[in-house]
Amino acid sequence: MLTISAMLCAVPAFAEPIVIKFSHVVAVDTPKGNAAEFFKKRAEELTQGKVKVEVYPNSQLYKDKEEMEALQLGAVQMLAPSLAKFGPLGVKDFEVFDLPFIFNGYEDLHKVTTGPVGRQLLDKLEPKGIKGLAYWDNGFKSFSANTPIKTPGDLKGKKLRIQSSKVLEEQMRALKAIPQVMPFSEVYQALQTGVVDGTENPISNFYTQKMHEVQKYMTITDHGYLGYAVIVNKKFWEELPADIRSQLETAMNEATVYANKIAKESNDKDLESVKASGKTEVTVLTPEERAAFKKVLVPVHDKMASRIGKETVDAVQKAVGFTK
């Protein structure tokens, strides 16, 4: 018969915490980087240390193309990839977010990302072994180059870096530019050496990756959206104790509110920093000039509907009240 002291010794004093490796490809001081740190803090507080979140920024573990496979294999548990990453995975519906000028600002966007259409899209990831938890904003994209950009014709013949997305390829072709697919971590050097002439980015990515040092001109077009889906390995998530999962969902909900708030603030602040640097001349289009870009780029919607899924394109357009 075990004595009480022997029984106590047989029970471990502390269970090992559940480790969530959260990998992403941008700097810590970006909206996504800050939101990941916020999630880590709240997840560890709410679970009272039963969960430990290890955040790996700046492609420390995996580059763009590698991280999704790492998640599916369980080498990492959580990612926040840009929405363009799901097309190559076979869930082409997400490429609807890449359509130029489909959202006329954050209010339009959030009708989708916080509504039923956004949830239905996340559910399409489950057959791939992925559970979608939330959407995090980064911001709306603008074009940059080493020559002024005032009209769509100013981008003709330019080699412009894009993420791997058939929609973004078609967008660049509509501008008669040359799309160059490239990992985010390689863009600065490619701009510096002239491998590419320009790019499209939200201001926070442009500034934190120091692209303003190697691009003379940026034009605020807000032509496209760049956002993220926070995802986890489905098997890992479903095997978590129910109380832990509930606490992590709360932490994610709080992190999402925070992420979307700071995304706009960061882009506004970083735009002022780009201007103050004196290295990049920033142009704001007139409504007429922006309309000229929209006229050239909106035909991409119809052209890519068969790839994305007409039903998905129609659902998003209906949710935001899209007009050409």
C-alpha positions in Angstrom: 0.0 0.0 0.0 1.4 3.4 -1.0 2.0 5.9 1.7 0.5 9.4 1.2 4.0 10.9 0.6 4.8 8.2 -2.0 1.5 8.9 -3.8 2.2 12.6 -3.9 5.7 11.9 -5.4 4.0 9.8 -8.1 2.0 12.8 -9.3 4.1 15.4 -11.3 4.0 18.8 -9.6 3.7 20.7 -12.9 2.4 19.4 -16.2 4.4 20.5 -19.2 2.8 23.5 -21.0 1.2 23.0 -24.4 3.6 24.7 -26.9 2.2 26.6 -29.9 4.8 27.5 -32.4 3.5 30.6 -34.3 5.5 31.3 -37.4 5.2 34.3 -39.7 7.3 36.1 -42.3 7.1 39.8 -41.4 8.9 42.0 -38.9 7.9 42.2 -35.2 6.9 45.9 -35.5 4.3 45.3 -38.2 0.5 45.0 -37.5 0.8 41.2 -37.8 3.9 41.0 -35.7 2.4 43.1 -32.9 -0.8 41.1 -33.1 1.0 37.8 -32.8 2.8 39.1 -29.6 -0.6 40.3 -28.3 -2.1 36.8 -28.9 0.9 35.2 -27.1 0.5 37.4 -24.1 -3.3 36.9 -23.8 -3.1 33.1 -24.5 -0.6 32.6 -21.8 -2.5 34.8 -19.3 -5.9 33.2 -20.0 -4.6 29.6 -19.8 -2.6 30.6 -16.7 0.6 29.2 -18.3 -0.9 25.9 -19.5 -0.1 27.1 -23.0 3.2 28.6 -24.1 3.2 30.5 -27.5 6.5 30.8 -29.2 6.4 33.4 -31.9 9.0 33.2 -34.8 8.9 36.4 -37.0 10.8 37.4 -40.1 10.8 33.9 -41.7 13.1 32.6 -38.9 11.7 29.1 -39.3 10.1 29.0 -42.8 9.8 31.2 -45.9 6.5 31.9 -47.6 6.4 28.7 -49.7 7.5 26.4 -46.9 5.4 27.4 -43.9 2.0 26.0 -45.1 3.5 22.5 -45.5 5.2 22.8 -42.1 1.8 23.6 -40.6 0.1 20.6 -42.3 2.9 18.3 -41.1 2.6 19.7 -37.5 6.1 21.2 -37.4 4.4 24.4 -36.4 1.0 24.8 -35.0 -0.1 28.3 -36.0 0.5 30.7 -39.0 -1.0 33.9 -40.2 -0.3 33.7 -44.0 -1.6 36.3 -46.4 -4.8 35.2 -48.1 -3.1 34.8 -51.5 -1.3 31.7 -50.1 -4.4 29.6 -50.2 -4.8 29.5 -54.0 -1.6 27.4 -54.5 -3.0 25.1 -51.7 -6.0 24.4 -53.9 -8.5 26.7 -52.2 -8.8 29.2 -54.9 -11.9 31.0 -53.4 -9.5 33.0 -51.2 -8.1 34.7 -54.3 -11.3 36.8 -54.3 -9.4 39.0 -51.7 -6.8 39.7 -54.4 -9.3 41.2 -56.8 -8.4 44.9 -57.4 -10.9 47.5 -56.1 -13.4 44.9 -54.8 -13.3 46.6 -51.4 -13.9 50.4 -51.0 -12.2 50.7 -47.6 -12.2 48.8 -44.3 -16.0 49.0 -43.7 -16.7 47.1 -46.9 -13.9 44.6 -46.1 -15.2 43.8 -42.6 -18.7 43.0 -43.9 -16.9 40.0 -45.5 -14.2 39.1 -42.9 -16.5 39.3 -39.9 -19.6 38.0 -41.7 -20.9 34.7 -43.0 -19.1 34.8 -46.3 -15.7 35.0 -44.5 -16.6 32.1 -42.2 -17.7 29.9 -45.2 -14.3 30.6 -46.8 -12.4 29.6 -43.7 -14.4 26.4 -43.5 -13.1 25.4 -46.9 -9.6 24.9 -45.4 -10.7 22.0 -43.2 -10.2 19.2 -45.8 -6.6 20.4 -46.0 -6.1 19.7 -42.3 -6.3 23.4 -41.5 -8.6 25.2 -39.1 -9.2 28.9 -39.8 -9.6 31.0 -36.7 -9.8 34.7 -37.8 -8.9 37.3 -40.4 -6.3 40.0 -39.5 -6.0 43.1 -41.5 -2.7 44.5 -42.9 -4.0 47.2 -45.1 -4.6 48.4 -48.6 -1.8 48.2 -51.2 -0.1 51.0 -53.1 2.3 50.8 -56.0 6.0 51.8 -55.9 8.7 52.2 -58.5 11.7 54.3 -59.3 9.7 56.4 -61.8 6.6 58.5 -61.1 3.2 56.7 -61.1 0.2 58.8 -62.1 -1.6 56.7 -64.7 -1.9 53.0 -65.4 0.4 53.5 -68.4 3.2 54.5 -66.1 3.6 50.8 -65.0 3.7 49.5 -68.5 6.8 47.2 -69.0 7.8 47.4 -65.3 8.8 44.2 -63.5 6.6 44.3 -60.4 7.0 41.8 -57.5 3.8 40.0 -56.4 2.9 37.1 -54.2 2.1 33.8 -55.8 -1.4 34.5 -57.0 -2.9 34.0 -60.5 -5.3 37.0 -59.8 -2.3 39.3 -59.0 -0.6 38.0 -62.2 -3.7 39.0 -64.2 -3.9 42.3 -62.4 -0.3 43.2 -63.5 -0.9 42.0 -67.0 -4.0 44.3 -67.2 -1.6 47.1 -66.4 0.8 45.8 -69.1 3.4 45.2 -66.3 5.5 42.1 -65.9 4.5 40.1 -62.8 7.4 38.6 -60.8 6.5 36.1 -58.1 9.0 36.3 -55.2 9.2 35.5 -51.5 8.6 38.5 -49.3 12.0 38.1 -47.6 13.8 38.6 -50.9 12.0 41.8 -52.1 14.3 44.4 -50.6 17.4 43.0 -52.2 15.6 42.5 -55.5 14.5 46.1 -55.5 18.0 47.2 -54.5 19.7 45.3 -57.4 17.1 46.0 -60.0 15.9 42.4 -60.3 12.4 44.0 -60.0 11.5 47.6 -60.7 8.7 48.0 -58.2 6.1 46.4 -56.0 2.7 46.7 -54.4 2.4 46.8 -50.6 0.5 48.2 -47.7 2.6 51.1 -46.3 3.5 49.2 -43.1 5.2 46.5 -45.0 6.9 49.0 -47.4 8.3 51.0 -44.5 9.3 48.2 -42.0 11.1 46.3 -44.8 13.0 49.6 -45.6 11.7 49.5 -49.3 11.5 53.3 -49.1 15.3 53.3 -49.2 15.3 51.7 -52.7 12.2 53.1 -54.2 12.0 56.7 -55.3 8.2 56.9 -55.9 5.1 55.6 -54.2 1.5 56.3 -55.3 -1.4 55.8 -52.8 -3.8 53.7 -55.0 -5.4 51.5 -52.3 -6.2 49.2 -55.3 -6.0 45.9 -53.4 -6.2 44.5 -50.0 -3.6 42.5 -48.1 -4.8 40.6 -45.1 -4.1 37.4 -43.3 -6.0 34.3 -42.0 -4.8 33.0 -38.7 -4.8 29.3 -39.0 -3.9 26.2 -36.9 -3.2 22.6 -37.6 -6.7 21.1 -37.4 -5.7 17.9 -35.6 -3.7 19.8 -33.0 -6.6 22.2 -32.4 -9.3 19.5 -32.1 -7.1 17.5 -29.6 -6.8 20.4 -27.2 -8.8 20.2 -24.0 -12.1 22.0 -24.5 -11.4 24.6 -21.8 -8.0 25.4 -23.2 -9.5 25.7 -26.7 -12.2 28.1 -25.4 -9.6 30.3 -23.7 -7.5 30.4 -26.9 -10.6 31.4 -28.9 -11.1 34.3 -26.4 -7.4 35.3 -26.8 -7.8 35.2 -30.6 -11.0 37.3 -30.6 -9.2 39.9 -28.5 -6.1 39.8 -30.7 -8.2 40.2 -33.8 -9.8 43.4 -32.5 -6.4 44.6 -31.6 -4.8 43.6 -34.9 -7.4 45.4 -37.0 -7.2 48.5 -34.9 -3.4 48.8 -35.1 -3.3 47.9 -38.8 -4.9 51.2 -39.8 -2.9 53.1 -37.2 0.4 51.6 -38.3 -0.2 52.3 -42.0 -1.1 55.9 -41.2 2.0 56.4 -39.0 4.3 54.6 -41.4 3.1 56.7 -44.3 4.2 59.8 -42.4 7.5 58.1 -41.7 8.0 57.4 -45.4 7.3 61.0 -46.3 9.6 62.3 -43.5 12.5 60.1 -44.7 12.7 62.2 -47.9 13.7 59.1 -49.8 10.4 58.3 -51.5 8.1 60.8 -53.1 4.5 60.0 -52.2 1.7 60.8 -54.6 -2.0 60.8 -53.7 -4.2 60.3 -56.7 -7.1 62.5 -57.5 -10.5 60.8 -57.7 -10.3 60.9 -61.5 -6.8 59.4 -61.6 -7.9 56.6 -59.2 -11.0 56.0 -61.4 -8.6 55.5 -64.4 -6.8 52.7 -62.5 -10.1 51.2 -61.5 -11.3 51.2 -65.1 -8.3 49.2 -66.2 -8.3 46.8 -63.3 -11.9 45.9 -62.6 -12.2 43.7 -65.8 -9.9 41.3 -63.8 -13.0 40.3 -61.8 -14.8 38.8 -64.7 -11.7 37.3 -66.1 -10.8 35.4 -62.9 -14.4 34.5 -61.8 -14.1 31.0 -63.3 -10.9 30.3 -61.4 -12.0 31.7 -58.1 -15.6 30.5 -58.4 -18.3 32.8 -59.7 -20.4 32.0 -56.6 -17.7 33.3 -54.3 -17.1 36.5 -56.4 -20.8 37.2 -56.5 -21.2 36.6 -52.7 -18.4 39.0 -51.9 -19.7 41.6 -54.4 -23.2 41.3 -52.9 -21.9 41.6 -49.3 -20.1 44.9 -50.1 -22.6 46.3 -52.6 -19.9 46.4 -55.3 -20.4 48.7 -58.3 -18.1 49.1 -61.3 
